[in-house]
Amino acid sequence: MAIPERMTAIAVAGGKGPASALTPERVKTPECAAGQVLIRVRAAGVNRPDIMQRNGMYPPPPGAPETLGLEAAGEIAVVGAGVKRWRVGDAVCALLGGGGYAEYCAVDARHVLPVPAGLSFVEAAGLPETVFTVFSNVFELGGLKADETLLIHGATSGIGATAIALAKAAGARVIATSRGAAKAEHARALGADIAIDSATQDFVALTKADGGADVVLDMVGGDFAAKNIEALNPGGRMVQIAVLGGPKAEISLVQVMIKRLTLTGSTLRPRDAAEKGRLARAVEETVWPWIASGKVRPTIDKTFPLAEAGKAHAHLEAGSHVGKVVLTV
């Protein structure tokens, strides 16, 4: 596979700005270092952290590309020294530190997974960021088990749709909240056992009436924190992965003690390479068989050509999407 010296990638004009600041430019194609593979990108997932980075609020970790894009799918174009598993031409998807909004990206070979049989590159590109996030938080930190109840906020987002699918595949019950009756219906269609319109309904009362939650996956923060604690059963676990409603919260530590609750959370991008590699293997071992069996299928909301990355960001920011937004390359 001939590798061009230069490629098209998406840059943020001025370093940061609105969605319209995203523009294609010609840049040097990344080199493939030892322990890496170079992927000819066919599709790249669009995520809220990309929007944060575009706004200057989420800088890439040291050594990561400045180009946006935390997940991609395509064919391996170059295999770096020391890499044993992968071959040129393999269809793969990968978790990236950055660089997905481009024709080529270089990535640590440990963070690469095969495209599951029967999935397109578009579907596969929507897997790594959301699946790694949900698996590590809901199952590893949250310890969700079969027959337990997971309460998910922001249930029609890419993360939310993935969390519903994985929780149901694991045999758990799902209570999903989203803003608006239409989104609540979408959450029910995605597999939620109970779908709540948090704009007009009391999710705490409805969750408690259903027997309470054992794990909460929260992307909201703010005043949702105290409500989550109220909705949790004794021994429950609250996992925080974003703070779209604000980073500060007032909670009752007495309730935490009385209920023996665990409050935790994480981010994915800053984790070190070895930890991401470990997580990739755990995801492949547990989640990939669910995909192969048909228990889990990515939910794709809309695709945009790479050159229209700004429109993709605007669509995501509008908040009407259900599932993943993906760029095609």
BELCORHU-V663769 format. One record per residue. N is the residue number from 1. RES is the residue in three letters. PHI is phi as a letter, one per 40 degrees, with the letter a starting at -180 (none if undefined). OMEGA is omega in degrees with one decimal (none if undefined). D_LAST is the distance of its C-alpha to the last C-alpha in Angstrom with 1 decimal. Layout:
{{N;RES;PHI;OMEGA;D_LAST} {N;RES;PHI;OMEGA;D_LAST}}
//
This chain:
{{1;MET;none;-179.5;16.9} {2;ALA;c;-178.0;17.1} {3;ILE;b;179.4;15.5} {4;PRO;c;178.4;15.2} {5;GLU;c;-179.1;17.3} {6;ARG;b;-176.4;15.0} {7;MET;a;173.9;11.3} {8;THR;c;175.7;9.5} {9;ALA;b;-180.0;9.9} {10;ILE;c;177.7;11.2} {11;ALA;b;174.8;14.9} {12;VAL;b;-179.1;17.7} {13;ALA;d;-179.3;20.1} {14;GLY;g;178.7;23.6} {15;GLY;g;174.5;22.6} {16;LYS;a;-178.5;22.8} {17;GLY;i;-179.0;22.9} {18;PRO;c;-179.8;21.8} {19;ALA;d;-178.7;18.5} {20;SER;c;178.5;18.8} {21;ALA;c;179.8;18.9} {22;LEU;c;-176.5;15.2} {23;THR;b;175.8;14.2} {24;PRO;c;175.6;11.7} {25;GLU;a;177.3;13.7} {26;ARG;c;-177.4;14.1} {27;VAL;b;178.8;15.3} {28;LYS;c;176.3;16.7} {29;THR;c;-177.9;14.7} {30;PRO;c;176.2;16.3} {31;GLU;c;-179.9;19.1} {32;CYS;b;-178.8;19.7} {33;ALA;c;175.4;23.1} {34;ALA;d;179.3;25.6} {35;GLY;g;-179.6;24.8} {36;GLN;b;164.6;21.0} {37;VAL;b;174.0;18.2} {38;LEU;b;-177.5;15.1} {39;ILE;b;168.6;11.9} {40;ARG;c;-171.7;9.1} {41;VAL;c;174.0;6.4} {42;ARG;b;178.6;4.8} {43;ALA;a;-179.2;5.5} {44;ALA;b;178.7;7.7} {45;GLY;c;176.5;11.0} {46;VAL;b;-174.8;12.8} {47;ASN;b;-180.0;16.5} {48;ARG;d;174.5;19.7} {49;PRO;d;175.6;20.2} {50;ASP;c;178.1;17.1} {51;ILE;c;177.7;19.2} {52;MET;c;179.0;22.2} {53;GLN;c;178.3;20.8} {54;ARG;d;179.4;19.7} {55;ASN;c;177.9;23.3} {56;GLY;g;-174.9;24.7} {57;MET;b;-174.7;26.1} {58;TYR;a;-175.3;24.1} {59;PRO;c;178.0;23.9} {60;PRO;c;177.8;22.0} {61;PRO;c;-179.1;24.6} {62;PRO;d;177.8;26.1} {63;GLY;g;-179.6;24.0} {64;ALA;c;179.0;20.6} {65;PRO;c;174.7;18.0} {66;GLU;c;179.7;18.4} {67;THR;c;178.7;14.6} {68;LEU;c;172.4;14.0} {69;GLY;h;-174.7;12.5} {70;LEU;b;179.0;14.9} {71;GLU;a;-178.9;13.0} {72;ALA;a;174.3;10.0} {73;ALA;b;179.9;9.9} {74;GLY;i;179.1;9.3} {75;GLU;b;175.9;12.0} {76;ILE;c;-178.4;14.6} {77;ALA;b;179.7;14.8} {78;VAL;a;175.6;18.0} {79;VAL;b;-178.6;20.8} {80;GLY;c;179.7;22.9} {81;ALA;d;176.3;26.7} {82;GLY;g;-179.5;28.4} {83;VAL;c;-174.2;25.6} {84;LYS;b;-167.9;27.2} {85;ARG;c;-166.4;25.2} {86;TRP;c;178.4;21.8} {87;ARG;b;175.4;21.3} {88;VAL;d;-179.6;18.7} {89;GLY;g;178.1;16.6} {90;ASP;c;175.9;17.2} {91;ALA;c;-172.2;14.7} {92;VAL;b;166.0;14.7} {93;CYS;b;-172.5;13.8} {94;ALA;a;169.8;15.3} {95;LEU;c;-174.4;17.0} {96;LEU;b;168.8;16.3} {97;GLY;c;-178.6;18.7} {98;GLY;i;174.0;15.8} {99;GLY;h;-176.1;12.9} {100;GLY;c;-179.1;10.0} {101;TYR;c;-175.1;8.4} {102;ALA;a;179.6;7.5} {103;GLU;c;178.0;6.4} {104;TYR;b;172.5;9.5} {105;CYS;a;176.0;12.0} {106;ALA;b;-174.9;15.6} {107;VAL;a;172.7;17.4} {108;ASP;d;-176.5;20.9} {109;ALA;c;178.9;21.2} {110;ARG;c;-176.2;23.4} {111;HIS;c;-175.9;20.6} {112;VAL;b;178.0;18.6} {113;LEU;b;176.7;19.2} {114;PRO;c;171.8;18.7} {115;VAL;c;-179.8;16.5} {116;PRO;d;-179.1;19.5} {117;ALA;d;177.3;20.7} {118;GLY;g;179.6;19.7} {119;LEU;c;174.9;16.6} {120;SER;c;175.3;13.1} {121;PHE;c;178.5;10.1} {122;VAL;c;179.1;9.8} {123;GLU;c;-178.6;13.5} {124;ALA;c;180.0;13.5} {125;ALA;c;178.9;11.2} {126;GLY;c;-176.3;13.9} {127;LEU;c;-164.2;16.7} {128;PRO;d;-174.7;17.4} {129;GLU;c;-177.0;18.2} {130;THR;c;-177.9;20.1} {131;VAL;c;178.0;21.8} {132;PHE;c;-178.5;22.9} {133;THR;c;-178.3;24.2} {134;VAL;c;-177.6;26.1} {135;PHE;c;-176.3;27.4} {136;SER;c;-176.7;28.8} {137;ASN;c;-176.8;30.3} {138;VAL;c;-173.9;31.5} {139;PHE;c;-179.1;32.6} {140;GLU;c;179.4;33.4} {141;LEU;c;-177.1;34.7} {142;GLY;c;176.6;35.7} {143;GLY;g;-178.8;37.1} {144;LEU;c;-179.8;36.4} {145;LYS;b;175.2;38.3} {146;ALA;d;178.5;38.8} {147;ASP;g;171.3;41.0} {148;GLU;c;-179.1;40.3} {149;THR;b;176.4;38.9} {150;LEU;b;173.0;35.7} {151;LEU;c;-177.0;35.5} {152;ILE;b;171.9;31.9} {153;HIS;c;-176.6;31.4} {154;GLY;g;-166.4;28.2} {155;ALA;c;-180.0;27.8} {156;THR;b;173.7;25.1} {157;SER;c;176.0;22.6} {158;GLY;d;177.3;20.0} {159;ILE;c;-177.2;22.7} {160;GLY;c;179.4;25.4} {161;ALA;c;177.9;23.9} {162;THR;c;-179.6;23.3} {163;ALA;c;177.2;26.8} {164;ILE;c;-176.7;28.4} {165;ALA;c;-177.4;26.8} {166;LEU;c;179.5;27.8} {167;ALA;c;179.0;31.2} {168;LYS;c;178.0;32.0} {169;ALA;c;-179.5;31.0} {170;ALA;c;178.1;33.4} {171;GLY;g;179.7;36.2} {172;ALA;c;174.6;36.4} {173;ARG;c;-174.8;37.2} {174;VAL;b;168.4;34.9} {175;ILE;b;-173.0;35.9} {176;ALA;b;174.5;33.0} {177;THR;b;174.2;33.3} {178;SER;a;-176.1;31.2} {179;ARG;c;178.7;32.2} {180;GLY;h;-178.5;33.2} {181;ALA;c;-179.1;34.5} {182;ALA;c;179.4;31.3} {183;LYS;c;176.3;29.3} {184;ALA;c;177.7;32.3} {185;GLU;c;177.0;32.0} {186;HIS;c;179.3;28.3} {187;ALA;c;177.2;29.3} {188;ARG;c;179.1;32.0} {189;ALA;c;177.8;29.7} {190;LEU;c;176.2;27.5} {191;GLY;h;-180.0;30.7} {192;ALA;c;177.4;32.7} {193;ASP;c;176.1;36.4} {194;ILE;b;179.2;37.3} {195;ALA;b;-173.4;35.1} {196;ILE;b;172.3;36.6} {197;ASP;c;-174.8;35.9} {198;SER;c;177.8;36.6} {199;ALA;c;-175.9;37.2} {200;THR;b;-176.6;40.3} {201;GLN;b;179.8;41.2} {202;ASP;c;-175.4;42.7} {203;PHE;c;178.4;40.4} {204;VAL;c;-178.6;43.1} {205;ALA;c;-178.0;45.8} {206;LEU;c;177.4;43.6} {207;THR;c;179.7;42.3} {208;LYS;c;178.8;45.9} {209;ALA;c;179.2;47.2} {210;ASP;c;179.1;44.9} {211;GLY;h;176.6;46.2} {212;GLY;g;179.9;44.1} {213;ALA;b;174.8;41.0} {214;ASP;c;177.1;40.9} {215;VAL;b;172.9;37.5} {216;VAL;b;171.5;35.8} {217;LEU;b;-171.4;32.1} {218;ASP;b;174.8;32.1} {219;MET;b;-171.3;29.4} {220;VAL;c;-175.5;31.9} {221;GLY;g;179.2;34.8} {222;GLY;f;-175.9;37.5} {223;ASP;c;175.2;40.1} {224;PHE;c;-175.9;38.3} {225;ALA;d;180.0;39.5} {226;ALA;c;179.0;43.1} {227;LYS;c;177.0;42.3} {228;ASN;c;179.6;40.3} {229;ILE;c;178.6;43.4} {230;GLU;c;-176.8;45.6} {231;ALA;c;-176.5;43.4} {232;LEU;c;172.9;43.3} {233;ASN;c;172.3;45.8} {234;PRO;d;-176.7;48.0} {235;GLY;g;-176.8;46.1} {236;GLY;c;-177.4;42.8} {237;ARG;b;175.5;39.7} {238;MET;b;-177.2;37.6} {239;VAL;b;-177.3;34.3} {240;GLN;b;-180.0;32.7} {241;ILE;b;176.0;28.9} {242;ALA;a;-177.6;28.6} {243;VAL;b;-177.4;31.0} {244;LEU;c;178.8;29.6} {245;GLY;c;178.7;33.2} {246;GLY;h;-175.1;34.7} {247;PRO;c;-176.5;35.4} {248;LYS;b;-178.2;39.1} {249;ALA;a;173.9;41.1} {250;GLU;b;-177.0;44.8} {251;ILE;b;175.9;45.7} {252;SER;c;176.8;48.9} {253;LEU;c;175.8;49.2} {254;VAL;c;178.3;52.2} {255;GLN;c;176.4;50.0} {256;VAL;d;-179.3;47.7} {257;MET;c;-177.1;50.9} {258;ILE;c;-177.9;52.6} {259;LYS;c;-178.0;49.5} {260;ARG;f;-175.6;48.6} {261;LEU;c;171.8;45.0} {262;THR;b;176.3;42.2} {263;LEU;b;-176.2;40.0} {264;THR;a;179.9;37.0} {265;GLY;i;-179.6;33.4} {266;SER;a;166.1;30.6} {267;THR;b;-174.7;27.4} {268;LEU;b;-171.2;24.7} {269;ARG;d;-176.3;23.0} {270;PRO;c;-178.8;26.3} {271;ARG;c;-176.6;27.4} {272;ASP;c;-172.0;28.1} {273;ALA;c;-179.2;26.1} {274;ALA;c;179.4;28.9} {275;GLU;c;176.6;29.0} {276;LYS;c;176.6;25.2} {277;GLY;c;176.7;25.7} {278;ARG;c;-179.0;28.7} {279;LEU;c;178.0;26.9} {280;ALA;d;-180.0;24.1} {281;ARG;c;178.8;26.9} {282;ALA;c;178.2;28.6} {283;VAL;c;-179.5;25.6} {284;GLU;c;-178.4;25.0} {285;GLU;c;-173.6;28.8} {286;THR;c;-170.9;29.2} {287;VAL;c;-177.6;26.1} {288;TRP;d;174.6;24.4} {289;PRO;c;175.8;27.5} {290;TRP;c;177.5;27.4} {291;ILE;c;-179.2;24.0} {292;ALA;c;-178.2;25.3} {293;SER;c;-179.1;28.4} {294;GLY;g;178.4;26.6} {295;LYS;c;-178.1;28.1} {296;VAL;b;176.5;24.8} {297;ARG;a;179.2;21.7} {298;PRO;c;175.9;18.8} {299;THR;b;-178.3;19.1} {300;ILE;b;-179.4;15.9} {301;ASP;c;-174.9;16.9} {302;LYS;a;175.0;14.1} {303;THR;b;177.1;10.4} {304;PHE;b;172.5;9.0} {305;PRO;c;-179.5;6.3} {306;LEU;d;-177.3;5.4} {307;ALA;c;180.0;8.5} {308;GLU;b;179.2;10.4} {309;ALA;d;178.2;10.6} {310;GLY;c;177.5;14.3} {311;LYS;c;177.5;14.7} {312;ALA;c;178.1;13.2} {313;HIS;c;179.4;15.8} {314;ALA;c;178.7;18.5} {315;HIS;c;179.7;18.0} {316;LEU;c;-179.8;18.4} {317;GLU;c;178.9;21.3} {318;ALA;c;172.8;23.0} {319;GLY;g;-178.5;23.5} {320;SER;c;-175.1;23.5} {321;HIS;c;173.3;20.6} {322;VAL;b;-176.4;21.6} {323;GLY;g;-170.2;19.5} {324;LYS;c;169.4;16.0} {325;VAL;b;-172.1;13.4} {326;VAL;b;173.4;9.8} {327;LEU;c;174.4;6.5} {328;THR;b;-171.0;3.8} {329;VAL;b;none;0.0}}
//
